[in-house]
Amino acid sequence: MITRLYVDNVGPLVNFEWRPGRLNLLLGENGSGKSFVLRVMGAARFLLGGVDYESKAPPDNRTRWDSRREQTRELDVVIEGQQYSYSVMFDHAEDDGRWRRWVVKERLSVDGMPLSQMEGDKLTIFADDGGAATTLPVSVTRSGVGIIPPSHEYKRLTRFKTWMRKGLHSFAPIPQMMAAEVKGSPEHPDHILSDFASWYASWLPRNIGPAMRAQKAIAEIIPGFESLQVSPNGVKLQATFHAHKGTPAHSIDFNHLSDGQRQLCALYVLRHAYIQPGHTFLIDEPTNFVSLREIQPWLNEVIDATDVPNGPQVFIVSHHPEIIDQLAPQHGVQFFRDGGPTRIAPFKGAPALTASETVARGWGDE
């Protein structure tokens, strides 16, 4: 569970700090920074993946009105009752018209005890048992934490990296991009779920119980729906429908479903795959293409899942009135910019108005 996020000089985030709760609804006008904050949190997996920043990262995502070269990102995460604190500082410079980025310093600790520290091109790794630290030369264009392989000697560091890879999930579904073809076996679907079919095909055999629960929930929303399964030849994801109101039983390739039907299938599968204890789940505009009747059961499932001890953590960006009315009074966070950096405040309602009416009138603005 993410307990603190600090970002400085990254897009609209300048000296930005947030201590989120277990369930979080991000509210605000377009351009206020809601989606950007989700992307920054989701990008932590990328930063710690051991990739080369110069070849993969955006060349210059600094705050446009700030002349400073340094960027800072900090993330505090509670994993199995222990507080992990991660921080990284980047520097930037222009070379032949291209912005280059490299690591100035990077630190990871747990409950105040250091696990790794990178200063320039030197990486120091601290053993779990308090034994002698190991110092290695490294490339400044990569995360030091990211290049450390899993090891029994560094169990806590490995636990942090494993959670970042398997416990933190960020999505912004675009149903028009969800193909039916099954190609490969990705560990997780990509950010916009374009490879949802390929991921689902490999996830399904290993998670029959959650998949059946997801399909049951979908069947209660989409008339005649029976199952979501891979075609007999294994090359496409298909939705099957039973005989219903004069229509015979039949199968449809996933990309031939409507945008809303694909969105609903993805939402309910993601809920049962990732909105689980120990996970942090981020989703941007889940209500696109779906109606109030269709989104309400999903929202209720999400709320119930988080409302238990040690339940999952969920972040939702939405403009949907139903989600605003249900979540904003207790879990809403208002995002503002006013032409400058992003800032936040708890949602404040107005007397005799619903939360969505308050937002529609602009009374939630600071």
C-alpha positions in Angstrom: 0.0 0.0 0.0 1.3 3.4 -1.0 1.4 5.7 2.0 3.2 8.7 0.6 4.1 10.1 -2.7 6.5 13.1 -3.2 7.3 14.5 -6.7 9.2 17.6 -7.6 9.8 19.2 -11.0 8.0 16.5 -13.0 5.3 17.8 -15.3 2.8 19.9 -13.2 4.0 18.4 -10.0 6.2 20.8 -8.0 7.0 20.1 -4.4 3.9 17.8 -4.5 3.2 15.5 -1.6 0.2 13.2 -1.0 -0.5 10.7 1.7 -3.3 8.6 0.2 -5.7 6.3 1.9 -6.9 2.9 1.1 -9.7 4.1 -1.3 -9.1 7.3 -3.2 -11.2 9.1 -5.8 -9.3 11.8 -7.7 -11.5 14.7 -8.7 -10.8 17.9 -10.7 -11.0 19.6 -14.0 -9.2 18.3 -17.1 -5.6 19.2 -16.9 -5.5 19.4 -13.1 -3.0 16.6 -12.8 -5.2 13.6 -11.8 -4.1 11.3 -14.5 -0.6 12.5 -14.4 -0.3 11.5 -10.7 -1.5 8.0 -11.5 1.0 7.8 -14.3 3.8 8.9 -12.0 2.9 6.2 -9.5 2.5 3.6 -12.2 5.8 4.6 -13.7 7.6 3.5 -10.5 7.5 -0.1 -12.0 9.3 1.2 -15.1 11.9 3.2 -13.1 12.8 0.1 -11.0 12.8 -2.3 -14.0 16.5 -1.9 -14.8 15.9 -0.2 -18.1 18.3 2.4 -19.6 16.7 5.8 -19.1 18.3 7.4 -22.1 16.9 4.9 -24.5 13.4 4.3 -23.0 12.4 7.3 -20.8 10.9 10.5 -22.1 13.8 12.8 -22.9 12.5 15.8 -20.9 9.4 15.7 -18.7 10.5 18.5 -16.3 8.1 21.2 -15.2 8.0 23.6 -18.2 8.1 26.8 -16.2 10.9 25.6 -13.9 14.6 26.0 -14.9 16.0 23.5 -12.4 17.7 20.5 -13.9 17.0 18.1 -11.0 13.9 16.0 -10.5 12.9 14.1 -7.3 10.6 11.2 -6.8 9.9 9.6 -3.4 7.5 6.7 -2.7 6.7 5.1 0.7 5.1 1.7 0.6 3.9 -0.6 3.4 4.5 -4.3 2.4 3.7 -7.1 4.9 3.7 -4.6 7.7 7.1 -3.0 6.9 7.6 0.6 5.7 9.7 0.8 2.6 11.0 4.3 1.5 12.3 4.8 -2.0 13.8 8.0 -3.4 15.6 8.9 -6.6 17.0 12.2 -8.0 17.7 12.7 -11.7 19.7 15.4 -13.4 19.2 16.6 -17.0 21.3 18.3 -19.5 21.0 19.1 -23.2 23.5 17.5 -25.6 23.3 18.1 -29.4 19.6 19.2 -29.0 18.7 16.1 -27.0 17.9 16.0 -23.3 19.7 13.3 -21.4 18.7 12.1 -17.9 20.8 10.2 -15.3 20.6 9.2 -11.7 22.3 11.5 -9.2 21.3 9.6 -6.1 18.9 6.8 -5.2 18.1 5.2 -1.8 15.9 2.4 -0.6 15.3 1.6 3.1 12.9 -0.4 5.2 11.8 0.7 8.7 14.7 3.2 8.6 17.4 0.6 7.8 19.2 1.1 4.5 18.9 -1.6 1.8 20.6 0.1 -1.1 22.2 3.5 -1.9 23.5 4.8 -5.2 25.6 8.0 -5.4 26.8 8.8 -8.9 28.2 5.6 -10.5 28.7 3.7 -7.1 26.0 1.4 -5.8 26.1 0.1 -2.2 23.9 -2.9 -1.2 23.3 -3.7 2.4 22.8 -7.3 3.5 19.6 -8.2 5.5 21.7 -9.7 8.3 23.6 -6.5 8.8 26.8 -7.9 7.3 29.3 -6.1 5.3 27.9 -3.9 2.5 28.8 -4.5 -1.1 29.8 -1.6 -3.4 29.7 -1.9 -7.2 30.3 0.3 -10.2 27.1 1.0 -12.1 25.7 3.0 -15.0 24.2 6.3 -14.0 21.5 5.8 -16.7 19.9 2.9 -14.8 18.3 2.4 -11.4 20.6 0.7 -9.0 17.7 -1.0 -7.3 16.5 -2.1 -10.7 19.7 -3.9 -11.7 20.0 -5.9 -8.4 19.0 -9.5 -9.2 16.7 -11.4 -6.7 18.8 -12.9 -3.9 18.3 -14.8 -0.6 21.0 -12.5 0.8 18.8 -9.4 0.0 15.3 -10.8 0.9 13.8 -7.4 1.9 15.1 -5.6 -1.2 13.8 -8.5 -3.3 10.4 -8.3 -1.6 10.1 -4.6 -2.5 11.0 -5.3 -6.1 8.6 -8.2 -6.3 5.8 -6.0 -5.0 6.5 -3.2 -7.4 6.3 -5.8 -10.3 3.4 -7.9 -9.0 1.5 -5.7 -6.5 1.3 -2.3 -8.2 -1.0 -2.1 -11.2 -2.0 1.0 -13.3 -4.5 1.0 -16.1 -6.3 3.5 -18.4 -8.5 1.1 -20.5 -9.2 2.0 -24.2 -11.7 -0.6 -25.4 -11.3 0.2 -29.0 -7.7 -0.9 -28.7 -8.6 -4.3 -27.1 -7.9 -6.8 -29.8 -9.2 -10.4 -29.9 -5.9 -12.0 -31.1 -3.9 -14.1 -28.6 -0.2 -13.4 -29.0 2.3 -14.3 -26.4 1.8 -14.6 -22.6 2.4 -11.2 -20.9 2.7 -11.3 -17.2 0.4 -8.3 -16.9 -1.7 -6.5 -19.4 -0.4 -3.2 -20.7 -1.6 0.2 -19.5 -4.4 0.6 -22.1 -5.3 -3.1 -22.1 -4.5 -3.5 -25.8 -3.1 -7.0 -25.0 -6.0 -7.9 -22.7 -6.8 -11.0 -24.7 -3.3 -12.4 -24.7 -2.9 -11.7 -20.9 -6.3 -13.2 -20.1 -5.6 -16.4 -22.1 -2.5 -17.1 -19.9 -4.1 -15.9 -16.7 -7.3 -17.9 -17.0 -5.9 -21.5 -16.6 -4.0 -20.5 -13.4 -6.9 -18.6 -11.9 -10.1 -20.5 -12.6 -11.9 -19.4 -9.4 -11.4 -15.7 -9.8 -12.2 -16.0 -13.6 -15.5 -17.8 -12.8 -16.4 -15.1 -10.3 -15.6 -12.4 -12.9 -17.7 -14.2 -15.5 -20.6 -14.6 -13.2 -20.6 -10.8 -12.5 -20.4 -10.0 -16.2 -23.4 -12.3 -16.9 -25.5 -10.3 -14.4 -24.8 -7.2 -16.5 -24.6 -8.3 -20.2 -27.8 -10.1 -21.3 -27.2 -13.6 -22.5 -23.5 -13.6 -21.6 -22.1 -17.0 -20.6 -18.3 -17.0 -20.6 -15.1 -15.4 -21.8 -12.8 -18.0 -23.2 -10.1 -18.7 -25.9 -11.3 -20.1 -29.2 -10.8 -23.8 -29.8 -7.8 -23.1 -32.1 -6.3 -20.9 -29.4 -5.8 -17.8 -31.5 -8.6 -15.5 -30.3 -10.5 -14.5 -27.2 -14.2 -15.0 -27.6 -17.4 -14.2 -25.6 -20.0 -17.0 -25.6 -23.7 -16.3 -25.3 -26.5 -18.8 -24.4 -29.8 -18.9 -26.1 -31.7 -15.8 -25.1 -35.0 -14.3 -26.2 -35.1 -16.1 -29.5 -31.4 -15.7 -30.2 -29.5 -19.1 -30.4 -26.3 -19.8 -28.5 -23.3 -18.3 -30.2 -19.8 -17.0 -29.8 -18.4 -13.6 -30.8 -14.7 -12.6 -31.2 -13.8 -10.2 -28.4 -13.1 -7.3 -30.8 -16.7 -7.6 -32.2 -18.2 -6.8 -28.8 -19.3 -3.2 -28.3 -16.9 -0.8 -26.7 -19.0 -0.8 -23.6 -19.1 -4.6 -23.4 -15.3 -4.9 -23.8 -14.9 -2.3 -21.1 -17.2 -4.2 -18.7 -15.4 -7.5 -19.3 -12.1 -5.9 -18.6 -13.3 -4.1 -15.5 -14.7 -7.2 -13.9 -11.7 -9.4 -14.8 -9.3 -6.8 -13.4 -11.3 -6.5 -10.3 -11.0 -10.2 -9.6 -7.4 -10.4 -10.8 -5.8 -7.3 -9.1 -8.2 -5.7 -6.6 -7.0 -8.2 -4.0 -5.3 -7.9 -0.5 -1.7 -6.7 -0.7 -2.2 -5.0 -4.1 -2.4 -1.3 -5.1 -4.7 -0.7 -8.1 -4.8 2.5 -10.2 -7.5 3.0 -12.9 -8.2 6.1 -15.0 -11.8 6.7 -16.1 -13.2 3.2 -15.7 -16.7 4.4 -16.5 -16.0 5.3 -20.2 -18.6 3.7 -22.5 -20.7 2.1 -19.7 -24.0 3.1 -18.2 -25.0 3.8 -14.6 -26.7 0.5 -14.2 -23.6 -1.3 -15.5 -21.0 0.4 -13.4 -22.8 0.4 -10.1 -22.3 -3.3 -9.3 -18.6 -3.0 -10.2 -18.2 0.0 -7.9 -19.9 -1.9 -5.1 -17.6 -4.8 -5.5 -14.6 -2.5 -5.4 -15.8 -0.7 -2.2 -16.6 -4.0 -0.5 -13.1 -5.4 -1.4 -11.3 -2.3 0.1 -13.5 -2.2 3.2 -11.9 -5.1 5.0 -8.7 -5.2 7.2 -5.6 -5.3 5.0 -7.7 -5.0 1.9 -6.4 -3.7 -1.4 -5.7 -0.1 -2.1 -7.6 1.5 -5.0 -7.1 4.8 -6.9 -9.9 5.9 -9.3 -10.0 8.9 -11.6 -13.6 9.6 -12.7 -16.0 12.3 -13.7 -19.0 9.9 -13.4 -21.8 11.3 -11.1 -22.5 7.9 -9.5 -18.9 7.4 -8.5 -18.6 10.9 -7.3 -21.8 10.7 -5.2 -20.7 7.4 -3.7 -17.0 8.0 -3.0 -16.3 11.7 -2.9 -17.8 12.5 0.6 -15.4 10.1 2.4 -12.7 9.3 -0.2 -12.6 12.3 -2.6 -9.4 14.3 -3.2 -9.8 17.6 -5.2 -7.0 18.4 -7.6 -6.4 22.1 -8.6 -3.9 23.9 -10.8 -5.1 27.5 -11.5 -2.4 27.7 -14.2 0.4 26.7 -11.8 1.5 23.5 -10.2 -0.9 20.8 -9.1 -2.2 21.0 -5.5 -4.7 18.9 -3.6 -7.3 19.2 -0.8 -9.9 16.9 0.7 -13.3 17.2 -1.1 -15.7 19.6 0.5 -19.4 19.2 -0.1 -22.1 21.9 -0.2 -25.3 21.9 2.0 -28.4 20.4 0.3 -26.4 19.2 -2.8 -25.1 15.9 -3.8 -21.3 15.6 -4.3 -21.8 15.4 -8.1 -24.0 18.6 -8.0 -21.3 20.3 -6.0 -18.7 19.4 -8.5 -20.9 20.4 -11.4 -21.4 23.9 -10.0 -17.7 24.3 -9.4 -18.2 24.7 -5.7 -15.6 22.1 -4.9 -12.9 24.3 -6.4 -10.6 26.2 -4.0 
